[in-house]
Amino acid sequence: MARLDEHLPVDHRLSSVYRVGAGLMGLVLLAFGILGLINKIGFFDTGGATVAGLNTNGTLSILSICVGLLLFTGMVIGGNFASTLNMVLGVAFILSGFINLALLDTDYNFLAFHLQNVLFSFVVGLMLMMFGMYGRVSGGLPHDNPYWQARHPEQAAQELRHSRRQSMPIARS
């Protein structure tokens, strides 16, 4: 049985997908966080300050910067780390969207979320999950995919033997 943390070669083509996903989402979150801090909004201010159409406060800005830097770290490391990080943070963003949706009109909404923030959280979560699961989770993975090979080691070995036999030159006497 294949685990999500199975080793991929560093130069595998899927690694670039994981890196790009982590980098793009990290850039968006970092920019949002920095713009929020530049506006000098209070840390727990729920007064409705906006950045790029999203409500924010100092706490949400700092949190966005931290998660953006974490995603940049995943981009630099790449490989399975970036993929797993994208999936985990994607799930965290989806959960955050649901939790903050429940807290919208309460005194516990200390991140100053409004509906557009909830929708943004859902979109970022889905994007991160898509980037993280790309090439790892599917019913139709190609047989040269390392995750397919890890899940079907006997069939992969058989196909490898078959392809080697096909590529051997025919000896003529």
Secondary structure, DSSP 8 states (H G I E B T S, - for coil): ---TT----TT-HHHHHHHHHHHHHHHHHHHHHHHHHHTT--TT--S--EETTEE--HHHHHHHHHHHHHHHHHHHH-HHHHHHHHHHHHHHHHHHHHHHHHTTTSTT-TT---HHHHHHHHHHHHHHHHHHHTTTS-S---TT-HHHHHH-HHHHHHHHHHHHHHHS-----
